[in-house]
Amino acid sequence: MLAMTRNFSNSSISYKDGIITSTLLGIFNESSAEEYKEQLFELVMGLNKKPFALLADISQVEGATPEAFDIVKRIINRLPEMGLVAKAYVYHGPVIRGIIFQRIPELKRLGYLFFTDIDEARLWLLQEYKRKFHPV
């Protein structure tokens, strides 16, 4: 009998103009969240403590296991010491946003913003990045 495996989640990460953009799709479990964390931290470490902003597009995330949320919590708590200066989430619908705040209450004190429009989120991040590093 042939065993079939299905990839329930996918992520991509890129860097441009001081902004790391991560796009997450599907349903995340511990393994896929750990893989995302490793990819993200590898890119961040390559910046050599250079300040950066993070745009996380979670608009196509359908869910995550409690273990995946625990990994996201570790990511969120570690990024500020790695050079994170601003972060924005792009989401679709209030359910995922509500679950994130419930599972990761640190978001409230860290001042992460949530947007429903990715262009609006990117513009805000660019303005924040420039404001912090190129004051007028």
N, CA, C and O atoms as a DFTB+ gen file, in Angstrom:
544 C
 N C O
     1  1       0.839      -1.174       0.000
     2  2       0.000       0.000       0.000
     3  2       0.886       1.239       0.000
     4  3       1.867       1.309       0.740
     5  1       0.546       2.188      -0.809
     6  2       1.307       3.433      -0.930
     7  2       0.804       4.447       0.088
     8  3      -0.380       4.783       0.116
     9  1       1.715       4.926       0.918
    10  2       1.337       5.945       1.905
    11  2       1.395       7.314       1.247
    12  3       2.364       7.652       0.567
    13  1       0.363       8.081       1.456
    14  2       0.334       9.422       0.878
    15  2       0.442      10.447       1.995
    16  3      -0.217      10.333       3.028
    17  1       1.275      11.440       1.774
    18  2       1.375      12.528       2.731
    19  2       0.897      13.799       2.057
    20  3       1.050      13.983       0.849
    21  1       0.330      14.648       2.845
    22  2      -0.194      15.895       2.310
    23  2       0.412      17.039       3.097
    24  3       0.443      17.023       4.328
    25  1       0.890      18.023       2.369
    26  2       1.450      19.198       3.017
    27  2       0.294      20.149       3.318
    28  3      -0.329      20.680       2.399
    29  1       0.008      20.364       4.593
    30  2      -1.131      21.168       4.984
    31  2      -0.814      22.651       5.098
    32  3      -1.719      23.478       5.219
    33  1       0.468      22.987       5.060
    34  2       0.842      24.397       5.188
    35  2       2.018      24.708       4.292
    36  3       2.730      23.819       3.826
    37  1       2.201      25.999       4.064
    38  2       3.307      26.459       3.234
    39  2       3.680      27.851       3.717
    40  3       2.834      28.604       4.199
    41  1       4.951      28.180       3.581
    42  2       5.382      29.521       3.947
    43  2       6.477      29.973       2.997
    44  3       7.237      29.161       2.470
    45  1       6.545      31.278       2.786
    46  2       7.629      31.860       1.999
    47  2       8.096      33.117       2.712
    48  3       7.311      33.823       3.346
    49  1       9.387      33.381       2.594
    50  2       9.992      34.516       3.291
    51  2      10.915      35.240       2.325
    52  3      11.698      34.616       1.609
    53  1      10.812      36.582       2.314
    54  2      11.695      37.388       1.463
    55  2      12.096      38.657       2.214
    56  3      11.493      39.013       3.226
    57  1      13.123      39.331       1.699
    58  2      13.631      40.550       2.337
    59  2      13.870      41.617       1.278
    60  3      14.488      41.356       0.246
    61  1      13.369      42.832       1.546
    62  2      13.585      43.951       0.624
    63  2      13.368      45.256       1.379
    64  3      12.380      45.411       2.098
    65  1      14.295      46.191       1.212
    66  2      14.166      47.544       1.773
    67  2      13.902      47.555       3.279
    68  3      13.103      48.356       3.765
    69  1      14.574      46.665       4.014
    70  2      14.427      46.649       5.463
    71  2      13.227      45.880       5.976
    72  3      13.013      45.803       7.186
    73  1      12.433      45.303       5.067
    74  2      11.228      44.577       5.483
    75  2      11.337      43.101       5.105
    76  3      11.579      42.750       3.950
    77  1      11.153      42.255       6.106
    78  2      11.018      40.823       5.856
    79  2       9.532      40.565       5.661
    80  3       8.715      40.921       6.510
    81  1       9.187      39.945       4.541
    82  2       7.795      39.595       4.269
    83  2       7.666      38.080       4.357
    84  3       8.357      37.344       3.653
    85  1       6.778      37.628       5.225
    86  2       6.510      36.194       5.299
    87  2       5.045      35.969       4.958
    88  3       4.155      36.653       5.462
    89  1       4.824      34.996       4.092
    90  2       3.478      34.635       3.679
    91  2       3.224      33.209       4.150
    92  3       3.975      32.286       3.834
    93  1       2.154      33.053       4.909
    94  2       1.824      31.748       5.482
    95  2       0.470      31.291       4.946
    96  3      -0.475      32.073       4.854
    97  1       0.397      30.000       4.593
    98  2      -0.818      29.443       4.007
    99  2      -1.175      28.129       4.678
   100  3      -0.286      27.344       5.007
   101  1      -2.448      27.876       4.884
   102  2      -2.893      26.565       5.331
   103  2      -3.013      26.409       6.827
   104  3      -3.290      27.365       7.553
   105  1      -2.798      25.170       7.280
   106  2      -2.936      24.801       8.678
   107  2      -1.554      24.408       9.207
   108  3      -0.894      23.531       8.651
   109  1      -1.128      25.066      10.283
   110  2       0.209      24.836      10.814
   111  2       0.177      23.925      12.027
   112  3      -0.672      24.057      12.908
   113  1       1.135      22.987      12.050
   114  2       1.333      22.138      13.215
   115  2       2.737      22.425      13.766
   116  3       3.420      23.335      13.293
   117  1       3.151      21.664      14.742
   118  2       4.448      21.909      15.371
   119  2       5.593      21.834      14.355
   120  3       6.486      22.681      14.363
   121  1       5.568      20.846      13.503
   122  2       6.636      20.641      12.526
   123  2       6.716      21.792      11.521
   124  3       7.799      22.317      11.263
   125  1       5.583      22.182      10.958
   126  2       5.612      23.255       9.959
   127  2       5.924      24.602      10.602
   128  3       6.569      25.442       9.975
   129  1       5.482      24.825      11.837
   130  2       5.812      26.071      12.531
   131  2       7.307      26.125      12.851
   132  3       7.930      27.182      12.747
   133  1       7.875      24.996      13.237
   134  2       9.313      24.928      13.524
   135  2      10.124      25.197      12.249
   136  3      11.144      25.884      12.291
   137  1       9.670      24.659      11.138
   138  2      10.334      24.891       9.853
   139  2      10.295      26.381       9.491
   140  3      11.296      26.947       9.051
   141  1       9.140      27.001       9.681
   142  2       9.013      28.434       9.427
   143  2       9.958      29.221      10.328
   144  3      10.640      30.134       9.863
   145  1      10.004      28.875      11.618
   146  2      10.880      29.562      12.570
   147  2      12.340      29.464      12.120
   148  3      13.067      30.457      12.151
   149  1      12.765      28.280      11.705
   150  2      14.146      28.094      11.256
   151  2      14.457      28.946      10.035
   152  3      15.521      29.561       9.969
   153  1      13.541      28.994       9.060
   154  2      13.749      29.813       7.859
   155  2      13.828      31.296       8.226
   156  3      14.702      32.017       7.743
   157  1      12.914      31.741       9.079
   158  2      12.879      33.138       9.475
   159  2      14.144      33.524      10.242
   160  3      14.768      34.541       9.938
   161  1      14.521      32.721      11.227
   162  2      15.699      33.042      12.030
   163  2      16.976      32.984      11.193
   164  3      17.906      33.750      11.448
   165  1      17.043      32.102      10.209
   166  2      18.208      32.044       9.329
   167  2      18.347      33.363       8.564
   168  3      19.446      33.908       8.459
   169  1      17.245      33.869       8.035
   170  2      17.282      35.140       7.319
   171  2      17.662      36.277       8.272
   172  3      18.518      37.099       7.944
   173  1      17.034      36.326       9.442
   174  2      17.302      37.391      10.412
   175  2      18.764      37.357      10.865
   176  3      19.404      38.404      10.959
   177  1      19.290      36.179      11.143
   178  2      20.693      36.061      11.565
   179  2      21.633      36.559      10.464
   180  3      22.694      37.115      10.747
   181  1      21.233      36.353       9.213
   182  2      22.035      36.826       8.083
   183  2      22.087      38.343       7.982
   184  3      22.957      38.889       7.304
   185  1      21.167      39.026       8.648
   186  2      21.168      40.492       8.648
   187  2      22.190      41.061       9.635
   188  3      22.437      42.267       9.642
   189  1      22.782      40.203      10.463
   190  2      23.817      40.618      11.425
   191  2      23.374      41.767      12.328
   192  3      24.066      42.778      12.451
   193  1      22.211      41.597      12.956
   194  2      21.648      42.576      13.908
   195  2      21.228      43.890      13.256
   196  3      20.959      44.868      13.952
   197  1      21.171      43.918      11.934
   198  2      20.653      45.099      11.234
   199  2      19.149      45.195      11.530
   200  3      18.439      44.194      11.433
   201  1      18.662      46.380      11.886
   202  2      17.231      46.529      12.189
   203  2      16.357      46.140      10.986
   204  3      16.738      46.333       9.832
   205  1      15.198      45.597      11.286
   206  2      14.277      45.177      10.228
   207  2      12.846      45.288      10.736
   208  3      12.588      45.339      11.938
   209  1      11.933      45.324       9.781
   210  2      10.499      45.263      10.074
   211  2       9.998      43.934       9.516
   212  3      10.606      43.366       8.610
   213  1       8.888      43.444      10.063
   214  2       8.340      42.164       9.617
   215  2       6.887      42.325       9.223
   216  3       6.061      42.809       9.998
   217  1       6.593      41.911       8.005
   218  2       5.227      41.894       7.487
   219  2       4.819      40.431       7.375
   220  3       5.338      39.704       6.529
   221  1       3.897      40.000       8.221
   222  2       3.442      38.612       8.228
   223  2       2.044      38.543       7.623
   224  3       1.070      39.000       8.221
   225  1       1.963      37.964       6.428
   226  2       0.673      37.806       5.756
   227  2       0.082      36.465       6.179
   228  3       0.482      35.409       5.688
   229  1      -0.873      36.530       7.095
   230  2      -1.539      35.312       7.583
   231  2      -2.971      35.236       7.053
   232  3      -3.804      34.515       7.603
   233  1      -3.249      35.979       5.989
   234  2      -4.613      36.053       5.467
   235  2      -5.112      34.717       4.918
   236  3      -6.319      34.522       4.771
   237  1      -4.194      33.798       4.614
   238  2      -4.608      32.494       4.088
   239  2      -4.305      31.355       5.066
   240  3      -4.321      30.182       4.691
   241  1      -4.031      31.713       6.318
   242  2      -3.862      30.690       7.352
   243  2      -5.247      30.230       7.787
   244  3      -6.117      31.041       8.105
   245  1      -5.436      28.915       7.795
   246  2      -6.734      28.351       8.161
   247  2      -6.788      27.907       9.613
   248  3      -7.871      27.706      10.163
   249  1      -5.625      27.752      10.238
   250  2      -5.597      27.331      11.624
   251  2      -4.209      26.894      12.042
   252  3      -3.284      26.843      11.231
   253  1      -4.079      26.580      13.319
   254  2      -2.800      26.123      13.858
   255  2      -3.058      25.337      15.136
   256  3      -4.013      25.596      15.868
   257  1      -2.185      24.373      15.382
   258  2      -2.283      23.586      16.605
   259  2      -1.752      24.408      17.778
   260  3      -1.041      25.390      17.566
   261  1      -2.084      24.027      19.006
   262  2      -1.525      24.730      20.169
   263  2       0.010      24.738      20.159
   264  3       0.626      25.720      20.573
   265  1       0.622      23.655      19.689
   266  2       2.080      23.586      19.617
   267  2       2.628      24.601      18.624
   268  3       3.674      25.205      18.862
   269  1       1.931      24.788      17.521
   270  2       2.364      25.785      16.537
   271  2       2.287      27.190      17.142
   272  3       3.183      28.009      16.937
   273  1       1.216      27.463      17.886
   274  2       1.103      28.773      18.536
   275  2       2.215      28.981      19.560
   276  3       2.701      30.100      19.724
   277  1       2.627      27.905      20.257
   278  2       3.738      28.022      21.214
   279  2       5.029      28.432      20.497
   280  3       5.807      29.228      21.024
   281  1       5.253      27.895      19.310
   282  2       6.448      28.251      18.536
   283  2       6.352      29.701      18.074
   284  3       7.340      30.434      18.120
   285  1       5.179      30.115      17.633
   286  2       4.993      31.518      17.218
   287  2       5.256      32.448      18.404
   288  3       5.858      33.509      18.241
   289  1       4.811      32.057      19.582
   290  2       5.054      32.865      20.779
   291  2       6.560      33.019      21.020
   292  3       7.026      34.106      21.362
   293  1       7.316      31.934      20.842
   294  2       8.778      32.009      21.009
   295  2       9.399      32.931      19.960
   296  3      10.320      33.689      20.263
   297  1       8.899      32.865      18.737
   298  2       9.398      33.747      17.669
   299  2       9.150      35.201      18.060
   300  3      10.058      36.030      18.008
   301  1       7.921      35.499      18.450
   302  2       7.532      36.866      18.795
   303  2       8.370      37.415      19.945
   304  3       8.765      38.581      19.925
   305  1       8.638      36.593      20.932
   306  2       9.417      37.052      22.082
   307  2      10.902      37.221      21.763
   308  3      11.592      37.991      22.431
   309  1      11.390      36.520      20.766
   310  2      12.822      36.580      20.440
   311  2      13.166      37.663      19.415
   312  3      14.261      38.222      19.470
   313  1      12.280      37.965      18.502
   314  2      12.598      38.895      17.407
   315  2      13.054      40.281      17.865
   316  3      13.972      40.824      17.250
   317  1      12.473      40.887      18.904
   318  2      12.951      42.219      19.293
   319  2      14.448      42.264      19.619
   320  3      15.117      43.249      19.306
   321  1      14.968      41.228      20.230
   322  2      16.402      41.214      20.549
   323  2      17.261      40.951      19.315
   324  3      18.483      41.087      19.368
   325  1      16.625      40.576      18.206
   326  2      17.348      40.294      16.969
   327  2      17.305      41.472      15.997
   328  3      17.840      41.381      14.892
   329  1      16.671      42.583      16.400
   330  2      16.658      43.769      15.551
   331  2      15.297      44.199      15.035
   332  3      15.213      45.155      14.265
   333  1      14.227      43.520      15.438
   334  2      12.879      43.878      14.984
   335  2      12.489      45.261      15.501
   336  3      12.576      45.528      16.699
   337  1      12.058      46.139      14.590
   338  2      11.648      47.486      14.993
   339  2      10.150      47.730      14.808
   340  3       9.586      48.621      15.442
   341  1       9.500      46.941      13.941
   342  2       8.059      47.091      13.720
   343  2       7.546      45.808      13.076
   344  3       8.258      45.146      12.320
   345  1       6.283      45.467      13.394
   346  2       5.701      44.265      12.812
   347  2       4.232      44.497      12.539
   348  3       3.521      45.126      13.324
   349  1       3.794      43.971      11.403
   350  2       2.385      44.058      11.041
   351  2       1.905      42.699      10.553
   352  3       2.612      41.991       9.836
   353  1       0.703      42.355      10.954
   354  2       0.035      41.154      10.477
   355  2      -1.032      41.571       9.478
   356  3      -1.722      42.571       9.678
   357  1      -1.165      40.805       8.406
   358  2      -2.274      40.973       7.473
   359  2      -3.153      39.743       7.661
   360  3      -2.683      38.613       7.531
   361  1      -4.423      39.962       7.966
   362  2      -5.325      38.849       8.250
   363  2      -6.617      39.010       7.467
   364  3      -6.899      40.078       6.923
   365  1      -7.389      37.952       7.416
   366  2      -8.690      37.966       6.752
   367  2      -9.708      37.412       7.746
   368  3      -9.725      36.216       8.035
   369  1     -10.532      38.279       8.251
   370  2     -11.563      37.847       9.192
   371  2     -11.083      37.897      10.628
   372  3      -9.896      37.730      10.906
   373  1     -12.020      38.130      11.539
   374  2     -11.674      38.330      12.943
   375  2     -11.333      37.063      13.721
   376  3     -10.766      37.162      14.810
   377  1     -11.655      35.879      13.206
   378  2     -11.469      34.656      13.980
   379  2      -9.993      34.383      14.243
   380  3      -9.593      34.200      15.392
   381  1      -9.183      34.353      13.190
   382  2      -7.743      34.083      13.363
   383  2      -7.117      35.149      14.251
   384  3      -6.323      34.834      15.137
   385  1      -7.472      36.407      14.018
   386  2      -6.920      37.492      14.838
   387  2      -7.272      37.280      16.312
   388  3      -6.417      37.437      17.183
   389  1      -8.509      36.931      16.586
   390  2      -8.936      36.689      17.958
   391  2      -8.199      35.516      18.594
   392  3      -7.798      35.585      19.756
   393  1      -8.023      34.452      17.838
   394  2      -7.301      33.284      18.349
   395  2      -5.851      33.649      18.651
   396  3      -5.296      33.226      19.665
   397  1      -5.241      34.434      17.768
   398  2      -3.842      34.839      17.977
   399  2      -3.712      35.628      19.274
   400  3      -2.818      35.354      20.075
   401  1      -4.585      36.598      19.488
   402  2      -4.515      37.387      20.723
   403  2      -4.787      36.525      21.957
   404  3      -4.206      36.756      23.017
   405  1      -5.657      35.546      21.821
   406  2      -5.949      34.656      22.943
   407  2      -4.744      33.777      23.267
   408  3      -4.391      33.609      24.434
   409  1      -4.113      33.218      22.235
   410  2      -2.993      32.299      22.442
   411  2      -1.666      33.022      22.711
   412  3      -0.767      32.463      23.338
   413  1      -1.551      34.279      22.229
   414  2      -0.287      35.014      22.367
   415  2      -0.586      36.402      22.925
   416  3      -0.539      37.383      22.183
   417  1      -0.894      36.504      24.221
   418  2      -1.259      37.797      24.804
   419  2      -0.122      38.820      24.769
   420  3      -0.372      40.017      24.915
   421  1       1.119      38.372      24.580
   422  2       2.258      39.296      24.489
   423  2       2.110      40.291      23.347
   424  3       2.707      41.367      23.378
   425  1       1.324      39.940      22.348
   426  2       1.141      40.838      21.205
   427  2       0.619      42.203      21.637
   428  3       0.995      43.224      21.061
   429  1      -0.234      42.224      22.636
   430  2      -0.817      43.493      23.075
   431  2       0.244      44.442      23.597
   432  3       0.224      45.630      23.273
   433  1       1.168      43.941      24.396
   434  2       2.189      44.830      24.958
   435  2       3.306      45.140      23.955
   436  3       4.027      46.124      24.120
   437  1       3.452      44.317      22.930
   438  2       4.499      44.553      21.940
   439  2       4.052      45.515      20.837
   440  3       4.867      45.941      20.019
   441  1       2.782      45.852      20.811
   442  2       2.300      46.853      19.866
   443  2       2.288      46.421      18.410
   444  3       2.500      47.246      17.521
   445  1       2.046      45.151      18.153
   446  2       1.953      44.696      16.768
   447  2       0.623      45.166      16.192
   448  3      -0.403      45.125      16.871
   449  1       0.643      45.609      14.949
   450  2      -0.589      46.076      14.319
   451  2      -1.137      45.029      13.362
   452  3      -0.390      44.247      12.774
   453  1      -2.455      45.032      13.220
   454  2      -3.142      44.113      12.315
   455  2      -3.825      44.913      11.219
   456  3      -4.453      45.938      11.484
   457  1      -3.699      44.438       9.988
   458  2      -4.287      45.087       8.815
   459  2      -5.051      44.045       8.005
   460  3      -4.768      42.849       8.082
   461  1      -6.020      44.515       7.229
   462  2      -6.698      43.621       6.293
   463  2      -6.197      43.851       4.868
   464  3      -6.541      43.087       3.965
   465  1      -5.392      44.887       4.654
   466  2      -4.858      45.216       3.331
   467  2      -3.327      45.164       3.380
   468  3      -2.702      45.877       4.165
   469  1      -2.736      44.324       2.544
   470  2      -1.280      44.139       2.590
   471  2      -0.521      45.392       2.152
   472  3       0.551      45.682       2.683
   473  1      -1.064      46.129       1.196
   474  2      -0.384      47.354       0.746
   475  2      -0.379      48.409       1.847
   476  3       0.611      49.116       2.034
   477  1      -1.475      48.510       2.566
   478  2      -1.558      49.446       3.690
   479  2      -0.560      49.047       4.789
   480  3       0.101      49.905       5.374
   481  1      -0.459      47.751       5.061
   482  2       0.486      47.253       6.067
   483  2       1.922      47.546       5.650
   484  3       2.726      47.995       6.467
   485  1       2.250      47.296       4.386
   486  2       3.611      47.530       3.885
   487  2       3.963      49.015       3.960
   488  3       5.074      49.370       4.353
   489  1       3.026      49.876       3.588
   490  2       3.257      51.319       3.644
   491  2       3.512      51.765       5.089
   492  3       4.431      52.542       5.344
   493  1       2.696      51.271       6.035
   494  2       2.905      51.620       7.433
   495  2       4.280      51.159       7.918
   496  3       4.978      51.902       8.608
   497  1       4.667      49.934       7.559
   498  2       5.977      49.419       7.984
   499  2       7.118      50.244       7.405
   500  3       8.081      50.552       8.107
   501  1       7.016      50.599       6.144
   502  2       8.061      51.440       5.528
   503  2       8.170      52.776       6.251
   504  3       9.274      53.259       6.505
   505  1       7.037      53.367       6.580
   506  2       7.049      54.643       7.298
   507  2       7.656      54.482       8.686
   508  3       8.435      55.332       9.118
   509  1       7.313      53.410       9.391
   510  2       7.874      53.155      10.716
   511  2       9.377      52.934      10.641
   512  3      10.133      53.474      11.448
   513  1       9.801      52.148       9.679
   514  2      11.225      51.846       9.506
   515  2      12.007      53.134       9.228
   516  3      13.047      53.383       9.838
   517  1      11.497      53.939       8.308
   518  2      12.177      55.202       7.966
   519  2      12.144      56.176       9.137
   520  3      13.126      56.873       9.392
   521  1      11.033      56.229       9.845
   522  2      10.911      57.138      10.979
   523  2      11.935      56.803      12.061
   524  3      12.494      57.705      12.686
   525  1      12.179      55.541      12.281
   526  2      13.108      55.131      13.332
   527  2      14.562      55.258      12.918
   528  3      15.436      55.392      13.775
   529  1      14.840      55.219      11.614
   530  2      16.237      55.216      11.198
   531  2      16.639      56.383      10.314
   532  3      17.819      56.550      10.006
   533  1      15.694      57.170       9.915
   534  2      15.997      58.369       9.131
   535  2      15.101      59.513       9.591
   536  3      14.314      60.040       8.804
   537  1      15.215      59.904      10.875
   538  2      14.319      60.964      11.363
   539  2      14.554      62.268      10.622
   540  3      15.678      62.604      10.249
   541  1      13.474      62.985      10.421
   542  2      13.553      64.256       9.678
   543  2      13.971      65.357      10.600
   544  3      14.097      66.505      10.173
